């Protein structure tokens, strides 16, 4: 807080009067001036003026930019911890920390390597704390089996986390679990039976948890299913809040993902945790607007003063699936026993900061010169393609797995794009003749576009549904580093270029390439550096820079 400065001036000689002027400055940028003149015929004259009126700090959505679907949040004292879906990417489930709900830092992940029983679809992690233990209830696919709800625990949010494996694996799949405390003081788990995957209804189930929270006991009870017209083919993402004698069941409905999404958020309430639940007549209480589309799947956090905030996801209408579902924050207010969000106007573009902290502006440039001994935690890789990698003396080295020697992006590390317009440059160092070293815009292993340095050529390539195609080739320099660049426009158009003089002169490679097919149904495009060739072939990178013009 800025210091408060008090200045007093006493003026004498005006008909025997004294004039005292005080000024208070430094309160939120405002000046408060008070003048008092006394001694004129025994009268006091007081004049007050406030100038430079203070403005409450605000924040802008998203509070966590980029691909962060299904976010969840927990408060422990003055600390806030959040996590989100990683789907087919590892490390699994990021761990983000904040002291003010609007400025977040990535502290690590729940799992560096996926649990041994699982095979992708790492969805909807719900982070919680109960009696000093931290829990993450999450979704993953069992190897050769259905989607399951599982749980991991830790003594502190940064881990280490111990996985306890699946809690429930229904035939059609079990997803989107969240814990809650009932009127009896016992812990319960609510989750979705994934019936929509087989064109069936989607019940939400409630069942008792064991005392340690790592197993289910008793008999499950259905508490809600998709019945209201606006809910369409599913309800999911349940979260239960106990407040003022009610249990509020927050849930999302309809289509979550892609350009045709129509996701929305509703609420029902009951006097007991097992119901019966009555839907809010005003449902849905959150739906898209001109600023953000398809909001939903959120967790409520309660502040010490009992204010409530919702962390949820939504698409930006311009960047949409190319930047993914981004993490949003809005206050929940209460009227006539029901929650409201932004007066029913949909997601906020900007709002008053909950803890009076100003949003730090999103960095327009991100530079990684690989200065540390470990890879920065923002880098990711496909869960089933853990890269052989090392970081030493400012150089990232990737080693091809050799599973597909003709694939220039056989081995990658990547990070999500948070906008549809950006420029990425990567400096590639000379490597063995048999290797590919490149820069790629990456959807998944079957869908990617890139520019790679090979033995004697620069190769512009694309992969679509696993089919490899060479678009253009130009001679490669005989020695020295090469800078590779990709300029993205609208999330789906990509122009590649190369430079041999450290970015002074750029040579365009091929024409602008269309990449609208790249994003998976539930994820954003990634920016990747890539290695290819026979097993052990090395790709070496000196630096990566990402510039977002807006």
LOGU-223110 format. One record per residue (C-alpha): residue number from 1; y, x, z. Coordinates in steps of 0.1 Angstrom, whole numbers, plus 5000, padded with zeros to 4 digits. Layout:
(NUM (Y X Z))
...
This chain:
(1 (5000 5000 5000))
(2 (5035 5012 4992))
(3 (5056 5020 5023))
(4 (5082 4994 5034))
(5 (5117 5008 5035))
(6 (5144 4993 5057))
(7 (5180 5002 5050))
(8 (5208 4990 5073))
(9 (5245 4993 5065))
(10 (5272 4981 5089))
(11 (5307 4976 5075))
(12 (5337 4971 5098))
(13 (5373 4963 5094))
(14 (5372 4930 5076))
(15 (5393 4910 5100))
(16 (5374 4924 5129))
(17 (5341 4914 5114))
(18 (5310 4934 5111))
(19 (5289 4930 5080))
(20 (5252 4940 5083))
(21 (5231 4943 5051))
(22 (5194 4949 5052))
(23 (5171 4956 5023))
(24 (5133 4956 5024))
(25 (5115 4971 4994))
(26 (5080 4980 4984))
(27 (5062 4948 4990))
(28 (5042 4943 4958))
(29 (5071 4957 4938))
(30 (5097 4931 4952))
(31 (5130 4937 4968))
(32 (5141 4914 4996))
(33 (5179 4916 5004))
(34 (5194 4899 5034))
(35 (5232 4900 5041))
(36 (5247 4889 5074))
(37 (5284 4888 5082))
(38 (5293 4880 5118))
(39 (5325 4879 5137))
(40 (5347 4857 5114))
(41 (5360 4830 5137))
(42 (5328 4832 5157))
(43 (5308 4821 5126))
(44 (5278 4838 5111))
(45 (5273 4839 5073))
(46 (5238 4847 5061))
(47 (5229 4854 5024))
(48 (5194 4861 5013))
(49 (5181 4871 4979))
(50 (5147 4881 4965))
(51 (5147 4902 4934))
(52 (5119 4916 4913))
(53 (5095 4890 4925))
(54 (5060 4903 4933))
(55 (5031 4893 4912))
(56 (4996 4891 4925))
(57 (4971 4915 4909))
(58 (4950 4901 4881))
(59 (4918 4911 4863))
(60 (4905 4905 4828))
(61 (4871 4894 4817))
(62 (4846 4909 4812))
(63 (4844 4928 4845))
(64 (4814 4947 4832))
(65 (4818 4952 4794))
(66 (4789 4955 4771))
(67 (4753 4943 4771))
(68 (4747 4929 4806))
(69 (4728 4896 4803))
(70 (4717 4876 4834))
(71 (4737 4895 4859))
(72 (4731 4891 4897))
(73 (4752 4903 4926))
(74 (4749 4908 4964))
(75 (4775 4916 4990))
(76 (4767 4939 5019))
(77 (4797 4944 5042))
(78 (4825 4955 5019))
(79 (4802 4967 4992))
(80 (4790 4947 4961))
(81 (4760 4956 4941))
(82 (4750 4941 4908))
(83 (4722 4945 4882))
(84 (4713 4929 4849))
(85 (4687 4925 4822))
(86 (4676 4955 4801))
(87 (4649 4937 4781))
(88 (4632 4963 4760))
(89 (4653 4993 4773))
(90 (4648 5018 4800))
(91 (4659 5029 4826))
(92 (4651 4994 4838))
(93 (4678 4973 4855))
(94 (4711 4992 4861))
(95 (4725 4994 4896))
(96 (4763 4989 4896))
(97 (4786 4992 4926))
(98 (4821 4978 4934))
(99 (4844 4974 4963))
(100 (4866 4948 4947))
(101 (4844 4928 4923))
(102 (4864 4938 4892))
(103 (4859 4975 4889))
(104 (4823 4987 4887))
(105 (4806 5020 4884))
(106 (4770 5027 4873))
(107 (4751 5044 4901))
(108 (4716 5045 4886))
(109 (4687 5021 4880))
(110 (4659 5003 4898))
(111 (4632 5020 4877))
(112 (4636 5052 4858))
(113 (4602 5045 4842))
(114 (4588 5010 4838))
(115 (4562 4997 4864))
(116 (4527 5007 4853))
(117 (4515 4971 4851))
(118 (4543 4960 4828))
(119 (4550 4960 4790))
(120 (4586 4951 4783))
(121 (4607 4920 4786))
(122 (4626 4933 4817))
(123 (4647 4902 4823))
(124 (4668 4885 4850))
(125 (4667 4909 4880))
(126 (4680 4891 4911))
(127 (4692 4916 4937))
(128 (4692 4904 4973))
(129 (4694 4918 5009))
(130 (4676 4903 5039))
(131 (4674 4918 5073))
(132 (4682 4953 5062))
(133 (4658 4954 5032))
(134 (4670 4952 4996))
(135 (4650 4932 4971))
(136 (4650 4929 4933))
(137 (4630 4899 4920))
(138 (4625 4904 4883))
(139 (4607 4893 4852))
(140 (4584 4915 4831))
(141 (4555 4910 4807))
(142 (4521 4919 4821))
(143 (4501 4942 4798))
(144 (4481 4920 4775))
(145 (4493 4890 4795))
(146 (4521 4865 4801))
(147 (4556 4869 4815))
(148 (4555 4874 4853))
(149 (4578 4873 4883))
(150 (4576 4905 4904))
(151 (4594 4922 4932))
(152 (4606 4957 4943))
(153 (4621 4967 4976))
(154 (4642 4996 4990))
(155 (4659 5005 5022))
(156 (4692 5011 5003))
(157 (4705 4998 4970))
(158 (4704 5032 4953))
(159 (4667 5034 4961))
(160 (4641 5048 4959))
(161 (4626 5014 4949))
(162 (4590 5005 4956))
(163 (4574 4981 4932))
(164 (4550 4955 4947))
(165 (4539 4941 4913))
(166 (4537 4904 4902))
(167 (4541 4874 4925))
(168 (4533 4847 4899))
(169 (4521 4847 4863))
(170 (4517 4812 4849))
(171 (4500 4807 4816))
(172 (4532 4799 4797))
(173 (4551 4826 4816))
(174 (4571 4828 4849))
(175 (4607 4840 4847))
(176 (4642 4840 4864))
(177 (4633 4842 4901))
(178 (4658 4841 4929))
(179 (4653 4840 4967))
(180 (4670 4817 4992))
(181 (4668 4808 5029))
(182 (4658 4772 5038))
(183 (4669 4749 5066))
(184 (4639 4762 5086))
(185 (4652 4797 5084))
(186 (4623 4809 5062))
(187 (4626 4826 5028))
(188 (4617 4808 4996))
(189 (4615 4818 4959))
(190 (4627 4796 4930))
(191 (4618 4804 4894))
(192 (4613 4788 4860))
(193 (4580 4780 4843))
(194 (4587 4792 4807))
(195 (4575 4760 4790))
(196 (4600 4761 4762))
(197 (4580 4791 4748))
(198 (4554 4765 4738))
(199 (4577 4736 4732))
(200 (4570 4721 4767))
(201 (4593 4711 4796))
(202 (4606 4739 4819))
(203 (4600 4730 4856))
(204 (4619 4749 4883))
(205 (4595 4758 4911))
(206 (4601 4765 4948))
(207 (4576 4783 4971))
(208 (4576 4800 5005))
(209 (4577 4837 5006))
(210 (4558 4859 5030))
(211 (4577 4873 5060))
(212 (4582 4906 5042))
(213 (4593 4889 5010))
(214 (4567 4905 4987))
(215 (4541 4877 4983))
(216 (4541 4839 4979))
(217 (4524 4816 5004))
(218 (4517 4779 5006))
(219 (4520 4755 4977))
(220 (4547 4755 4950))
(221 (4570 4724 4947))
(222 (4588 4713 4915))
(223 (4625 4708 4922))
(224 (4640 4702 4888))
(225 (4631 4701 4851))
(226 (4651 4696 4819))
(227 (4658 4659 4816))
(228 (4695 4654 4811))
(229 (4705 4652 4774))
(230 (4729 4682 4776))
(231 (4700 4704 4790))
(232 (4681 4700 4757))
(233 (4649 4721 4756))
(234 (4652 4740 4789))
(235 (4667 4747 4823))
(236 (4665 4783 4837))
(237 (4683 4809 4857))
(238 (4682 4790 4890))
(239 (4702 4802 4921))
(240 (4704 4783 4954))
(241 (4734 4785 4977))
(242 (4735 4769 5011))
(243 (4769 4757 5021))
(244 (4783 4730 5044))
(245 (4750 4712 5049))
(246 (4740 4712 5013))
(247 (4717 4733 4991))
(248 (4734 4738 4957))
(249 (4710 4746 4928))
(250 (4729 4764 4901))
(251 (4711 4765 4867))
(252 (4717 4771 4830))
(253 (4705 4751 4801))
(254 (4700 4749 4763))
(255 (4700 4780 4739))
(256 (4710 4813 4755))
(257 (4713 4837 4727))
(258 (4726 4845 4692))
(259 (4753 4829 4670))
(260 (4737 4794 4673))
(261 (4737 4795 4712))
(262 (4749 4765 4732))
(263 (4743 4778 4767))
(264 (4760 4760 4796))
(265 (4758 4759 4834))
(266 (4751 4729 4857))
(267 (4745 4722 4894))
(268 (4725 4699 4915))
(269 (4725 4695 4953))
(270 (4701 4684 4981))
(271 (4701 4682 5019))
(272 (4669 4702 5020))
(273 (4659 4732 5000))
(274 (4629 4715 4985))
(275 (4650 4685 4974))
(276 (4653 4659 4962))
(277 (4681 4673 4941))
(278 (4709 4651 4925))
(279 (4727 4664 4895))
(280 (4765 4667 4895))
(281 (4779 4638 4874))
(282 (4804 4663 4860))
(283 (4777 4686 4845))
(284 (4779 4709 4828))
(285 (4805 4726 4850))
(286 (4808 4757 4828))
(287 (4807 4758 4790))
(288 (4823 4779 4763))
(289 (4859 4779 4751))
(290 (4880 4798 4726))
(291 (4879 4830 4747))
(292 (4842 4832 4756))
(293 (4810 4815 4742))
(294 (4777 4803 4757))
(295 (4784 4812 4794))
(296 (4756 4810 4820))
(297 (4729 4825 4841))
(298 (4749 4836 4871))
(299 (4747 4844 4908))
(300 (4772 4833 4935))
(301 (4786 4858 4960))
(302 (4804 4846 4991))
(303 (4833 4867 5004))
(304 (4840 4872 5041))
(305 (4867 4845 5040))
(306 (4841 4821 5024))
(307 (4856 4821 4990))
(308 (4829 4821 4963))
(309 (4827 4839 4930))
(310 (4803 4836 4901))
(311 (4790 4866 4882))
(312 (4776 4854 4849))
(313 (4773 4863 4812))
(314 (4790 4852 4780))
(315 (4796 4863 4744))
(316 (4829 4873 4730))
(317 (4836 4851 4700))
(318 (4846 4881 4678))
(319 (4820 4907 4687))
(320 (4792 4882 4697))
(321 (4756 4896 4695))
(322 (4769 4930 4683))
(323 (4783 4937 4718))
(324 (4759 4914 4736))
(325 (4763 4891 4766))
(326 (4789 4906 4788))
(327 (4793 4902 4826))
(328 (4820 4878 4836))
(329 (4836 4868 4870))
(330 (4852 4835 4879))
(331 (4861 4819 4913))
(332 (4842 4788 4923))
(333 (4864 4762 4941))
(334 (4851 4732 4959))
(335 (4862 4695 4955))
(336 (4845 4665 4970))
(337 (4814 4685 4978))
(338 (4809 4699 4943))
(339 (4817 4733 4928))
(340 (4843 4737 4901))
(341 (4849 4767 4878))
(342 (4884 4774 4864))
(343 (4893 4737 4865))
(344 (4866 4729 4839))
(345 (4884 4749 4812))
(346 (4855 4774 4807))
(347 (4855 4811 4813))
(348 (4887 4828 4823))
(349 (4903 4854 4801))
(350 (4924 4866 4830))
(351 (4926 4855 4867))
(352 (4939 4865 4901))
(353 (4919 4894 4915))
(354 (4897 4883 4944))
(355 (4905 4913 4966))
(356 (4939 4921 4951))
(357 (4926 4950 4931))
(358 (4939 4956 4896))
(359 (4914 4960 4868))
(360 (4912 4996 4857))
(361 (4917 4995 4819))
(362 (4886 5000 4799))
(363 (4885 5035 4785))
(364 (4893 5036 4748))
(365 (4873 5068 4744))
(366 (4841 5080 4760))
(367 (4831 5116 4756))
(368 (4799 5132 4767))
(369 (4797 5170 4763))
(370 (4764 5172 4783))
(371 (4780 5193 4810))
(372 (4756 5184 4838))
(373 (4720 5192 4844))
(374 (4709 5156 4838))
(375 (4716 5130 4811))
(376 (4744 5106 4820))
(377 (4729 5074 4834))
(378 (4746 5053 4807))
(379 (4721 5066 4781))
(380 (4690 5045 4775))
(381 (4658 5045 4754))
(382 (4631 5020 4744))
(383 (4609 5014 4773))
(384 (4577 5025 4755))
(385 (4593 5056 4738))
(386 (4604 5078 4767))
(387 (4621 5107 4750))
(388 (4612 5143 4757))
(389 (4647 5157 4765))
(390 (4666 5184 4782))
(391 (4703 5191 4790))
(392 (4712 5227 4794))
(393 (4744 5247 4789))
(394 (4762 5218 4773))
(395 (4735 5209 4748))
(396 (4713 5179 4746))
(397 (4679 5186 4731))
(398 (4656 5158 4719))
(399 (4620 5166 4708))
(400 (4603 5143 4683))
(401 (4572 5126 4695))
(402 (4555 5130 4661))
(403 (4541 5094 4662))
(404 (4559 5087 4629))
(405 (4571 5120 4614))
(406 (4588 5102 4585))
(407 (4611 5082 4609))
(408 (4644 5100 4614))
(409 (4649 5080 4646))
(410 (4614 5085 4661))
(411 (4630 5097 4694))
(412 (4664 5085 4706))
(413 (4687 5081 4735))
(414 (4713 5054 4731))
(415 (4741 5035 4747))
(416 (4753 4999 4741))
(417 (4784 4992 4720))
(418 (4809 4971 4740))
(419 (4829 4961 4709))
(420 (4823 4953 4673))
(421 (4848 4979 4661))
(422 (4843 5015 4671))
(423 (4840 5051 4658))
(424 (4813 5074 4670))
(425 (4811 5112 4663))
(426 (4782 5135 4672))
(427 (4781 5172 4667))
(428 (4747 5184 4655))
(429 (4737 5220 4660))
(430 (4713 5239 4637))
(431 (4676 5233 4644))
(432 (4642 5240 4630))
(433 (4637 5233 4593))
(434 (4612 5206 4599))
(435 (4633 5184 4621))
(436 (4657 5154 4616))
(437 (4688 5153 4638))
(438 (4710 5123 4634))
(439 (4734 5096 4645))
(440 (4722 5060 4643))
(441 (4732 5024 4648))
(442 (4701 5011 4664))
(443 (4687 4976 4670))
(444 (4651 4986 4678))
(445 (4624 5009 4664))
(446 (4620 4986 4633))
(447 (4657 4981 4626))
(448 (4682 5009 4624))
(449 (4707 5027 4602))
(450 (4716 5064 4604))
(451 (4727 5096 4590))
(452 (4705 5126 4597))
(453 (4705 5163 4590))
(454 (4673 5176 4575))
(455 (4664 5211 4562))
(456 (4686 5211 4531))
(457 (4700 5176 4529))
(458 (4721 5150 4547))
(459 (4702 5117 4545))
(460 (4717 5083 4549))
(461 (4688 5059 4557))
(462 (4680 5024 4569))
(463 (4650 5007 4585))
(464 (4645 4970 4583))
(465 (4614 4953 4597))
(466 (4598 4988 4599))
(467 (4603 4996 4562))
(468 (4621 5029 4556))
(469 (4646 5034 4528))
(470 (4668 5063 4517))
(471 (4703 5051 4507))
(472 (4720 5084 4498))
(473 (4715 5122 4501))
(474 (4740 5151 4498))
(475 (4734 5188 4503))
(476 (4735 5200 4539))
(477 (4754 5231 4550))
(478 (4732 5263 4552))
(479 (4743 5270 4588))
(480 (4766 5261 4616))
(481 (4772 5227 4633))
(482 (4778 5195 4615))
(483 (4798 5166 4628))
(484 (4784 5131 4620))
(485 (4806 5100 4621))
(486 (4800 5063 4619))
(487 (4828 5038 4617))
(488 (4818 5002 4627))
(489 (4837 4972 4615))
(490 (4830 4937 4628))
(491 (4798 4949 4645))
(492 (4778 4947 4612))
(493 (4794 4970 4586))
(494 (4790 5008 4589))
(495 (4805 5037 4570))
(496 (4790 5071 4577))
(497 (4806 5105 4571))
(498 (4801 5142 4578))
(499 (4824 5172 4584))
(500 (4816 5209 4584))
(501 (4850 5220 4598))
(502 (4850 5203 4632))
(503 (4865 5170 4619))
(504 (4894 5183 4599))
(505 (4880 5170 4566))
(506 (4855 5142 4563))
(507 (4831 5135 4534))
(508 (4820 5099 4531))
(509 (4782 5095 4527))
(510 (4773 5065 4506))
(511 (4792 5032 4507))
(512 (4797 5008 4536))
(513 (4762 4997 4548))
(514 (4755 4962 4560))
(515 (4737 4959 4593))
(516 (4739 4922 4602))
(517 (4701 4923 4607))
(518 (4702 4949 4634))
(519 (4706 4930 4667))
(520 (4674 4917 4684))
(521 (4676 4880 4694))
(522 (4686 4888 4730))
(523 (4703 4922 4729))
(524 (4733 4941 4715))
(525 (4733 4970 4690))
(526 (4731 5005 4705))
(527 (4747 5038 4694))
(528 (4720 5065 4693))
(529 (4714 5101 4687))
(530 (4681 5107 4672))
(531 (4653 5132 4665))
(532 (4625 5130 4640))
(533 (4598 5150 4623))
(534 (4565 5164 4636))
(535 (4557 5165 4673))
(536 (4580 5188 4691))
(537 (4606 5191 4664))
(538 (4640 5196 4680))
(539 (4673 5179 4675))
(540 (4703 5195 4693))
(541 (4736 5179 4701))
(542 (4767 5195 4714))
(543 (4787 5163 4721))
(544 (4791 5126 4714))
(545 (4823 5107 4713))
(546 (4828 5069 4712))
(547 (4863 5055 4703))
(548 (4871 5018 4706))
(549 (4905 5010 4690))
(550 (4910 4980 4712))
